Amino acid sequence: MKLSPGNGVRGLLPDGDRAEDRINVFKTKTEGNIMKLKKVMALTMAGAMAATTLTACGSSSSTTETTKAAETTAAAAADTTAAAAAADNGSSDAETVLQVAFENSISEPVGQGWEKAQEIIKEKSGGKMAIEIYPDSQLGDKSSLIDSMLLGENVCTLADGAFYADYGVPDFGIVFGPFLFDSWDQVWKLVDSDWYKEQCDKLEEKGLKIIASNWIYGERHTLTNVPVNTVDDLKGLKIRVPSNEIQSKGFDVLGATSTGMALGDVYQALQTKTIDGAENPLATLYGRKLHEVAKYLILDGHVKNFTTWVVSADWFNSLPEEQQTWLLETAEEAGEYNNEVQQAADAEYLQKMKDEGVTVVEPSEEVLAGFKEKAQPFYEMGADFGWSDGLYDTVKKAMGAE
């Protein structure tokens, strides 16, 4: 029998609704998203055709602008078509379906990683399991997806230690602290440590199961609309960060004014000067076209961002053991593929940004030392985050950087 959204929820939900009613609501929402996707595809293709027609008929002074509009609209249509294909990849015949949703576009390395996962799990399970992909926040933001997981629904999203800190595992937040890691080797040593396993176990007690922690999201850099050459240049700048306390305070200690905001709102906020900058890995900065409206990039690498993929613990535990193994192996193997794509893409994205007019600063060791020194007070704020006593030293030891 095919698992439907909400499978694993039993009896009454917290508000007294029957589980069956909640499942039907979720089915309706999912069907609505698919219909909406089809409409967007039609509209974007129509927009591309209209823009092309305008280019042919318009005056010479508007030709360049309308051509760019046509190219942008056509690109959006292509991304939407790709997303639609990714969403329905043989899932109609599968017994068990996992809906993987995230804010990023399907063309980014994480999107390509999950397209690879679709192939892997189909092969491992012989078609008994399938993965549907919903990029660009099609199923809602991260918080709403996590809430769905806590109801036992068959959804998955990417999240990080900073986010888990807000969901009842405060010590997890330190992995997103500024300039914590000096190398990726330190990252993987921490992920393999007993300390990390303890945090995962605590999270599972809260209802969330991490199925992979080996995905490189990228080193996070800072893109601004004014030059930033040293940490002192961040003073007073409004920098967009994901909406969690760890990342907000992590940027505040550097002298900036952190601004929590959904990723999909950042382009317009930069364009209207509501914010002065944003931080993210190159794949996301370029993939969201933020470099079009902010032309200064400093490769500060303030966070070595490995990401995790999380599902409902109730849903995961309801699966047969064989399917649990297939899913864990798939997420791990797809992570290795993502990392290959990510590393190859970084150099390409950086060159494209330079070619498209972005001024790139590669800070010296002395400049980076200034960033790290400014960040150090963050690790003295453990009481604000609810951290265990001596957490910083514990984590440093676990990652081999005593």
C-alpha positions in Angstrom: 0.0 0.0 0.0 1.4 3.4 -0.9 2.1 5.7 2.0 0.3 8.9 1.8 1.3 12.3 3.3 0.7 12.0 7.0 1.1 8.3 7.3 2.2 7.4 10.7 -0.1 9.9 12.5 -2.6 8.1 14.7 -5.7 9.2 16.5 -6.4 12.9 17.2 -4.0 15.7 16.4 -3.2 18.4 19.0 -6.1 20.6 18.0 -8.6 17.7 18.1 -8.7 17.2 14.3 -8.8 13.6 13.1 -5.5 12.4 11.5 -7.5 11.4 8.5 -8.8 14.9 8.1 -5.3 16.3 8.3 -4.1 13.9 5.7 -6.8 14.9 3.3 -5.9 18.6 3.8 -2.3 17.8 3.1 -3.3 15.8 0.0 -5.3 18.8 -1.2 -2.4 21.1 -0.6 0.0 18.9 -2.5 -2.4 18.5 -5.5 -2.9 22.3 -5.4 0.9 22.8 -5.6 1.1 20.5 -8.6 -1.7 22.4 -10.3 -0.1 25.7 -9.4 3.2 24.4 -10.9 1.5 23.6 -14.2 0.0 27.1 -14.3 3.3 28.7 -13.7 4.9 26.7 -16.5 2.2 27.8 -18.9 2.5 31.4 -17.8 6.3 31.6 -18.0 6.3 30.1 -21.4 3.7 32.5 -22.5 5.7 35.3 -21.0 8.8 34.2 -22.9 6.9 34.2 -26.2 5.4 37.6 -25.4 8.7 39.1 -24.5 10.2 37.8 -27.7 7.4 39.3 -29.7 7.9 42.7 -28.0 11.6 42.6 -28.9 10.7 42.1 -32.6 8.2 44.9 -32.6 9.7 47.4 -30.2 12.0 50.3 -30.9 15.7 49.9 -31.0 16.1 51.6 -27.6 14.1 48.9 -25.9 15.5 46.0 -27.7 18.2 45.1 -25.2 15.8 45.3 -22.2 13.1 43.2 -23.8 15.7 40.7 -25.0 17.0 40.3 -21.4 13.4 40.0 -20.2 12.7 37.2 -22.7 15.9 35.4 -21.7 15.1 35.7 -18.0 11.5 34.5 -18.5 12.6 31.6 -20.7 15.2 30.6 -18.1 12.5 30.6 -15.5 10.3 28.5 -17.7 13.2 26.0 -18.2 13.8 25.8 -14.4 10.1 25.3 -13.8 9.9 22.5 -16.4 12.9 20.8 -14.8 11.3 21.1 -11.4 8.1 19.5 -12.6 10.0 16.6 -14.1 11.9 16.2 -10.8 8.8 16.2 -8.7 7.2 13.3 -10.5 9.9 10.7 -11.1 8.2 7.3 -11.1 6.6 8.0 -7.7 3.1 7.0 -8.8 4.0 3.3 -8.8 6.0 3.3 -5.6 4.9 1.9 -2.3 6.7 4.6 -0.3 7.3 8.2 -1.3 9.4 10.8 0.3 8.8 14.5 -0.6 12.1 16.4 -0.5 11.5 20.2 -0.4 13.9 23.1 -0.1 14.3 26.8 -0.8 17.1 26.3 -3.4 16.6 26.0 -7.2 16.7 22.6 -8.9 19.8 23.7 -10.8 21.9 24.2 -7.6 24.2 21.3 -6.4 21.7 20.2 -3.8 19.0 19.9 -6.5 21.3 17.9 -8.6 22.1 15.8 -5.6 18.5 14.8 -5.0 18.0 14.1 -8.7 20.8 11.6 -8.3 19.1 10.3 -5.2 16.0 9.6 -7.2 18.0 7.3 -9.5 19.8 5.6 -6.5 16.7 4.8 -4.5 14.8 3.5 -7.5 17.7 1.1 -8.2 18.1 0.0 -4.6 14.4 -0.6 -4.0 13.5 -1.9 -7.4 10.9 0.9 -7.6 9.3 0.3 -4.2 10.5 3.6 -3.0 10.6 7.0 -4.7 11.6 10.5 -4.1 9.7 13.6 -5.2 11.6 16.9 -5.4 10.0 20.3 -4.6 12.5 23.1 -5.0 12.0 26.9 -4.6 9.8 26.6 -1.5 7.0 24.9 -3.4 5.8 23.1 -0.2 6.4 26.1 2.1 9.3 27.4 4.2 11.6 25.4 6.4 9.6 26.0 9.6 6.3 24.8 8.0 8.1 21.7 6.7 9.5 20.9 10.1 6.0 21.3 11.6 4.7 18.8 9.0 7.4 16.3 10.0 6.4 16.7 13.7 2.9 15.6 12.5 4.5 12.5 11.0 4.2 13.5 7.3 6.5 12.1 4.7 8.5 15.2 4.0 12.2 16.0 4.1 14.2 19.2 4.0 17.7 20.5 4.6 18.5 22.1 8.0 21.5 22.8 10.1 22.7 22.9 13.7 21.6 26.5 14.0 18.1 25.6 13.1 18.0 22.5 15.4 19.1 24.7 18.3 15.7 26.5 18.0 14.0 23.1 18.0 15.2 22.0 21.4 18.8 20.8 20.9 20.7 24.0 21.8 24.3 22.5 21.7 23.8 21.6 18.1 23.9 25.4 17.2 27.6 25.7 17.8 28.4 23.9 14.5 27.2 27.1 12.7 29.3 29.4 14.8 31.5 31.8 12.8 35.0 30.6 12.0 34.6 27.4 14.1 36.3 25.2 11.6 39.7 25.7 10.0 39.3 22.8 7.5 36.8 20.4 6.1 38.7 17.5 7.7 37.7 19.0 11.1 34.1 19.1 10.0 34.0 15.4 9.1 35.9 14.4 12.2 33.2 16.2 14.3 30.4 14.6 12.3 31.9 11.1 13.1 32.3 11.9 16.8 30.4 10.6 19.7 29.4 14.2 20.6 27.7 14.6 17.2 25.8 11.2 17.6 24.5 12.4 20.9 23.1 15.5 19.4 21.4 13.5 16.6 19.9 11.2 19.3 18.6 14.2 21.2 17.0 15.6 18.0 15.3 12.3 17.3 13.8 12.4 20.8 12.2 15.7 19.6 10.7 14.0 16.6 13.2 14.7 13.9 15.5 12.1 12.3 18.7 13.1 10.5 19.2 10.8 7.5 22.5 12.4 6.2 25.1 14.8 7.4 27.8 14.5 4.7 26.4 17.1 2.2 28.7 20.1 1.6 26.4 23.1 1.2 29.5 25.3 0.7 31.6 27.8 2.5 29.5 30.9 3.3 30.8 34.2 1.9 29.5 37.7 2.1 28.0 39.6 -0.8 27.3 43.4 -0.4 26.4 46.5 -2.3 29.4 48.4 -0.9 33.0 47.2 -0.7 34.1 45.1 2.3 37.8 44.6 2.6 38.2 43.9 6.3 35.9 43.0 9.2 35.7 46.6 10.2 33.9 47.4 6.9 30.9 45.3 8.1 30.1 47.8 10.8 26.5 48.9 10.6 25.7 47.0 7.4 22.4 45.2 7.3 23.2 41.6 6.3 20.5 39.1 5.6 20.9 35.8 7.4 18.5 32.8 7.8 16.0 33.4 10.6 17.7 31.8 13.6 19.4 33.1 16.7 22.8 31.5 16.1 23.4 33.0 12.7 21.9 36.3 13.7 24.3 36.7 16.7 27.1 35.2 14.7 27.0 38.2 12.3 26.2 40.7 15.0 29.5 40.1 16.7 31.3 40.9 13.5 29.8 44.4 13.7 27.0 44.0 11.2 23.3 44.2 11.8 21.8 40.8 11.0 18.4 40.7 9.3 16.4 37.5 9.3 14.6 37.0 6.0 13.4 34.2 3.7 15.8 33.4 0.9 13.2 34.2 -1.8 12.9 37.8 -0.5 16.6 38.7 -0.6 16.9 39.8 -4.3 14.2 42.5 -4.0 15.5 43.5 -0.6 19.0 44.1 -2.0 17.6 45.8 -5.1 15.6 48.3 -2.9 18.5 48.7 -0.5 16.4 47.4 2.4 19.5 45.4 3.2 23.1 46.0 2.4 24.2 42.4 1.8 23.6 38.7 2.2 25.7 35.7 3.0 25.6 32.2 1.5 27.7 29.8 -0.5 28.6 30.8 -4.0 26.1 28.3 -5.5 23.2 30.0 -3.8 24.5 33.6 -4.3 24.8 32.9 -8.0 21.8 30.6 -8.3 19.5 33.3 -6.8 21.2 35.9 -9.1 22.0 38.1 -6.1 25.1 39.3 -7.8 23.0 41.2 -10.2 22.0 43.7 -7.4 25.1 43.4 -5.1 28.5 43.8 -6.7 31.0 43.2 -3.9 32.0 39.8 -2.7 34.5 38.9 0.1 35.5 35.3 0.3 35.5 35.3 4.1 34.3 31.7 4.5 32.8 32.5 7.9 31.0 29.1 8.1 32.0 25.8 6.6 28.5 24.8 5.9 27.8 21.1 5.9 24.1 20.5 5.7 21.9 17.7 7.0 18.7 16.3 5.7 15.9 15.6 8.2 12.7 13.7 8.2 9.9 12.8 10.7 11.2 10.3 13.2 7.8 8.8 13.5 7.5 8.4 9.7 11.0 6.9 9.4 10.4 4.5 12.2 7.2 3.3 10.6 9.2 2.1 7.5 10.3 -1.5 7.2 13.9 -1.9 8.2 14.9 -2.6 4.6 13.4 0.7 3.4 15.1 2.6 6.2 18.5 1.1 5.1 17.8 2.0 1.4 16.9 5.6 2.4 20.0 6.1 4.6 22.3 4.7 2.0 20.7 6.7 -0.7 21.0 10.0 1.2 24.7 9.2 2.0 25.6 8.3 -1.6 23.7 11.3 -3.0 25.7 13.5 -0.6 29.0 12.2 -2.1 27.7 13.1 -5.5 26.5 16.5 -4.3 30.0 17.2 -2.9 31.6 16.5 -6.3 29.2 18.8 -8.0 29.6 21.5 -5.3 33.4 21.6 -5.5 33.4 21.7 -9.3 30.7 24.4 -9.3 32.4 26.8 -6.9 35.2 27.7 -9.2 32.7 28.1 -12.1 30.3 30.3 -10.1 33.2 32.5 -8.9 34.5 33.0 -12.4 31.0 33.8 -13.7 30.5 36.4 -11.0 33.7 38.0 -11.9 32.8 38.0 -15.6 29.5 39.6 -14.7 31.0 42.5 -12.9 31.4 41.5 -9.3 34.5 42.8 -7.5 35.9 39.8 -5.5 38.1 40.2 -2.5 40.3 37.3 -1.5 41.3 38.2 2.1 44.8 37.7 3.3 45.6 35.5 6.4 46.0 38.7 8.3 42.6 40.0 7.3 41.0 36.6 8.2 42.7 36.7 11.5 40.9 40.0 12.2 37.6 38.3 11.4 38.3 35.4 13.7 39.3 37.6 16.5 36.1 39.7 16.2 34.1 36.4 16.2 35.6 35.0 19.4 33.1 36.7 21.8 30.4 34.6 20.1 31.7 31.6 21.9 31.4 33.3 25.3 27.6 33.7 24.8 26.8 30.1 25.6 24.5 31.1 28.4 22.4 33.1 25.9 22.0 30.0 23.7 21.5 27.5 26.5 24.7 25.6 25.8 26.2 23.0 28.1 29.1 24.2 30.3 32.4 23.9 28.4 30.7 23.2 25.1 33.3 25.1 23.0 36.2 23.1 24.4 34.3 19.9 24.1 33.6 20.5 20.4 37.1 21.7 19.7 38.4 18.4 21.2 35.9 16.3 19.2 37.0 17.9 15.9 40.7 17.5 16.7 41.5 21.2 17.2 42.3 21.4 20.9 
